[in-house]
């Protein structure tokens, strides 16, 4: 049985409250308030589906009450219908401009009143459904990236003392599409979505954030052992479902990167960035596994002299780009093309006696300054422009991760490489308008390879 809609009736005249109740009580759950102030106090504890609000009330009239309702984000979307004996057009226009949905004249005409309320509630249901649909992924039915970001920030701002954030990527998903077709690929995404939806509680969030990438936020305090158990249950369920769907469990596996509140970060960007690094570790070490972001301190300090963390990333980068691949490249290239160029250049260094420097640029932020994801994306665009205008013809750059760029400085000594890097830093500093975001770097000479 469908739950009855809840209506709050606000009127300072008891007789009017009784008359409205006689018309509505068989169809709706009702609450009463005899003043605007009582209505505001009631809304602090409950959220009705509709408010019937008298205009002429002492102390706080209907317009003032509506203004208070609309000013509160928790009540701003509740539909409000004015109850009034005033049929002047000016009053109606004022109320509609303030956000009222409709007017009902007193004394009430029961059929008119019921009809208008029913239509307004139907419109509100449609609005809610459209709002939810706009935040859902069409294929999997999971929440989308925008909803995930908003919910993570809201939870952490309000009461989030503990939480676990996971990014999940389907391993070798392109191969599934190539081998079995895109219909099967969509079926795999749907199954993964079902697995994640059933794996989280009602207060948690499971989302598809793009392509074959998913995310989960588990609210509350979890031990590392409980997180490992959760990941293993996911792997077991994926294994079982893919056996049923494809017949080969090895074709579809998950890689999972994990960050935690408060030890790793306190906001969406920080959690995503740390989980992304942990996911990268899994991808480079065999896939089909999970990994906790191992560093528990915020990085780095506010000066560029302390580059230990970027040096660690530089070592990881150096290991990755030395892998052979056959992609094509250009001066401003995709990452796979960059690896191809790196491999080609390093083989030629021993023969031509040239030196090449590789520089890694990393955006970092000061968490206490309220840096948003949009601000960081803007800073990345500025970094890209600073690199392009600062490089000479023949140098090569690519985006290495969500908040990093890497550059190959051709035929450049260590001293000249530092000068180019400083030019990029100076150019970016002129473009950057946010003092809470800073640019760190590491630079290393590319070693010649004989194989």
N, C-alpha and C positions, 0 to 999 in steps of 0.2 A: 504493500500500500504506500502511495506517495505521501511523503511528509507534508503537512499543511504549511503554507507560507506564514511567516510571522510579520504582523503589522503593528507598528507603534502609533497610537493615536494621541496627539498633543492638543489639548484644548482646556482653557481655564474654566469653562462652564460645565458643571457636572451633567446637566441635562443633555448637552451635545454629545458628551462621551457615551452616555447611555443609549442615545438614539443611534449613534454610529455602531455601537456594539450589537444592537438588535439586528441591524442589517448584515453585519459581517461575521458574527460569532459562529454561524453554522458552516462557514467556508474557510475561515482563517484562525490561526492562533493570534490572540490579541494581547497587547500590553497598553497601559494607560499612563499618561503624564499630564499634570495640571498646570505646568509652566514650562517655559523654554529651558530654565535652569534644571528642572527635574529631568527633562528629555536629555540634556547633555550628560547628566550624571548617569542616567540609564544606559546611554550609548558607550559609556566607559566600561560597562560590564557585559553588554549584549549587542548583537548586530542584527537587527531585523531586516527583512527583505524589502520593506516599504515603510515610509513615514508619512502619515497624514498630519499636517501641521496647520493649526489655526494661525491666521495672520494677526488678528487683534487680541493681544494678550498684554497684561501689565508688566512692567519692569523690563522684560525682554520679549519683544514682539516676534512674529514669525520670520520677518526678514532678518533680524539680528540672529535668531536661532539658526536659520539656514546658513548664514554667513559662518557661524561657528562650526556647523556640520561640515561644510565644504572646505574649511581651513584645516581640518584634521584628516590626514591621509588614510586613517583607518575607517572613516565614515564618509569620505568624500564621494564615493561611488554609490551610496545608498540612494535609491530614487525617492524624491520628495514630492508630494502632492499637497498644494495649499487648500485649506478649507476656509471659505470666506463668504460673507454676505455682500461683499463689494464686487459688483460686476463692471466696474470701470475698466476700460481698456488699458489705461496707464498703469494700474496696479498689476494687471496680468502681464504686461510687457516687462515691468520691473522684476517680477518674480521669475519669469522665463529667462531673462538675462542673467539672473543670479544662479540659475541652474535648476529651477523647479521643473518637473516633468509635465504638470497639468494643474488645473484648478477645478474644484468641485464646490458648487454653490450650496449654501445653507438657506433654508432647510433642505435636507437630503432627499433626493428622489432615488429610492432604493435600486431600481433597475439601472438607472444611469450610473449610480455610484459603483455598483458591482461590475458593470460592463467596462467602465474606465479603469478600475483597479485591475481587472483581469488582463486587459490589453497591455497596461504598463508592466505588469509582472511578466507577461510573455515577451515583451521587448527586452526586459532586463535579462531574462534567461538566455535570449538570443545573443545579447551583448556579452554575457559571461562565457557562453560557448565559443563565440568568435575570439574572445580574448584568450581563452585557453588554447584554442586551435592555433593561434598565431605563435604560441610558445611551445608547440608540440612538433616533433619530427614526424612528417607524414608517413614515412615508410615503417618505422618501428613503433611509433606511438610514445616514445620516450620524450622527455623534455628536451628542448634545444639549447644551444650554447647561451643565448641571451637569458633565458630563464635560469639556467644554472648559475651564471655570473651574478644575476640579481639576488637569487636566493642565498648563495654563499655569502655575499656581502651583507645581506640583511641579517642572516643568522649570526655572523661574526660580530656585527655591530650591536645587536640586541643582547645576546646572551651566550655567544659561542666561546666557551672557555676551552673546549676539547672537540676535536673533529679529525677525521681521516679523509684525505682527498686522494683519489686514484685516477690516473689516466690509463686507458686500455686501448691497445691497437691490435687488430687482427693481423697475424703474421702472413706475409706473402698473399695478401688478398687479391692482388692483380692476377696472380696465377689461377685463382679460383675462377675469375671472370674469363680468362683466356682459355682455360681448359673446359669448363662446364657451361660457360655462357653467363650473361648478365642476369637472366632470370634466376639461376641458381645463386648467383652472387647476392641478389636481393633477398632470396630465401635465407641465406646465411646471416645477413644483417638482421633480418626479422627474428631469427632464432636467438641470436646474441642479445637482441633487445628484450625478448621474453625472459631469457635467463637473468639478465640484470634486474628487470622489473620485479621478478619473483625473489631476488636475492636481498632486496633492501626492505627496510621497515617503512611504515606509513610516514614517519617524519624525515626519512632520508631521501636522497635525490639520485636518480639514475638518468643520464642524458646521453644523447648522441650529439657530439660536438663537431662532426664533419666527416664525410667519407666513411672510412672504416675505423674511426676514432671515437671512443666512448669515455665517459667519466662517471664516477660515483662519489658522492659525499655521504659519509657515515657520521651522523651527529652524535656526539657523546665521547666518553672516555673508553678507549679500547687498548688492551695490551698488545704488544707485538705478536704474541702467540695467537691471540684472537684474530688479528689481521691476517696472519699466515693461514689460519684455518679457513677464513673467509675466501682467500685467494684459491686455496686448494679445492674448496667446494665448487668455485667457479670453473676451475680447470676440469674437474671431474664431470660437471654437468655439460660443459662444452664438448668433452670427449664423447659422452653418451649421446648427446643430440646430433653431433656430426656423424656418428656411426649410423644413426637412423636416417639422416638426411642424405649423406653422400656415400657412406659405406667405408670411408677411409678416414680414420680419426687423425692421422698425421697431416692431412691437408689443411686443416683449420685449427690453429692454436692461438692463444692470446699472450701478449706481453703486457706487463703491468708495472707502472711506475707509481710510487707511493710517497706522499708528503703528509705531514701531520701538524695540527694546531695544538699547542703553541710553539713546539720546538723548532719547526722549520719556517713557518710564516704565519701572518695574522690577517692576510687578505687574499682575494681571489688570484691576483697576479702572482703574488709570492708562492702560493700553493701550486698554481699551474706551472710556474717556472721550475720549481724544485721537482715536482712529479715528472715533468718533461725530461729533466736531466736523468732522473732515475730510470725512466722508460728508455732513454737513449742507451743507458748502460746495458739494459736487458737486450736491446736490439743488437748491440755489438758483441754480446757474449752468449750467442746461441739461441736467443728468443725463447718463447714458450716458458716463461718464468716471471717472477715478480722481484722487485728490488726496492728497498727503502732508500730515500735520499739520505746519504750517510752523513753529510755535514750538518751539524746542529746549530751553527752560528750564522748570523746574517753576514753577507759578504758584499764587497770588501770594506775596509775603512774608507774614510772620505778623501784620502790622498792617493794619487796614482802611483806613488812609490811602492806601496805594498801590493805586489802582484802575484802572491803565492797561488791564489785560487785560479787566476787566469793561466798561470803556468801549468797547473794541473790540466786545465782544459786544452792548453796547447799541446801537451803530451798526448792527450786522447785524440785531438785533431790530427796530429802528425801520424799516429797509428792508422787512423781511418783513411786518410787521403793517399797513403802509400799503396793501398789496394789497387790492383789492376782493374780497368774497365774500359769499354770500347765506345763510350759516348762522345759526341762531338762537343766542341766548346767554342766560346767567343770571349771578347774582353770583359764583358759583363755577362756572366754565364750562370746557368743553374748549377746546383751543387755537384751533380754527376759529371757535368762538363769540366768543372774545376778540378775534380780528381784526375780526370784524363790529362788535363794540361799539367798538373803537378807531376804526374808520372813521366810524361814526356820530357819536361824540363829537367827533372832530377837525373834522368839518364844521360842528358847532354852536357851536364856540368863538368863531368870528368874530362870530356874531350875539348871543350872550348875555353876552359879556365875561368869562366864567369862565376860570379857569386849572385845568389838570389836570396832575398829575405822573405820570410812569411810572417805576417802580422795578424794578430787576432784582436778584434775590438769587441768589448762587452759593455752593454748598458747595465748599470746598477742604479739602485734607487735607495733613498733614505725613507724607511717605512713610516716614520713619524710625521711626514710631511703630506700625507694624504694623496699619494700618487695613484692615478687611475690607469686602467688598461688603455684607454684612449690616449692618454698623455704619453704613455710609453710607445704606442704605435706611431704617434706623431714624431717622437724622438728618433725612432728607427728610420723613418722617412728622411729626417734631417741628416742622420748618419750616412745613409745611402748617398744623398746628394753631396755631403762633405767629402766622402771618399772619391766619388766620380770626378768632382772638379779638382781634387788635389792630386790625382794620379797622372802619370805620364802615359803617352800612347805606348802600348805594349805591356803595361801592368794588367793584372787580372784580379777581379773581385767577385765574390759570391756571398749570399746570405748563408751562414753556417747553422744558425738555430733561430728560434723566435726572437732573440735579443742579441745576436752576435753577427758580425761580418768578418770575413777573412780576406786578406789581400796577399797576392804574390807580387813582390817588387823586383822586377827583372833587372839583371846586371847592376846590382846595387850593393855597395859595401855596407858594413855594419853601421858606420858613421852616417852615411847618406840615408840609410834606412830609417835611422832615428829621426833624421830631419824631415823625411816624408811623413812619418808617423806624427811628429809634432805639428806639421802643417795640417794634417787631418784633424788633430785635436783642437787646434786653434780655430779652424773653419767651423767645426761642429759647435764649439763653444760660442761662436758669434751667432749661429743659427738657433741654438737652444735657448728657450725662454723659461725653462723650469729649473730652478735651483736645486730641486730635490732629486734630479736625475743627473748622473755623472757617467763619464766614459772612461773605462779602464782599458789597458792594452797589454799584450805580451808580444815579443818579437824574437825570432830565431832564424838563424841561417839554415837554408835548405841544404841537406847533405847530398853529395853526389852518389848515384846508385849505378852499379855495374850490371845489374840483372833486371 
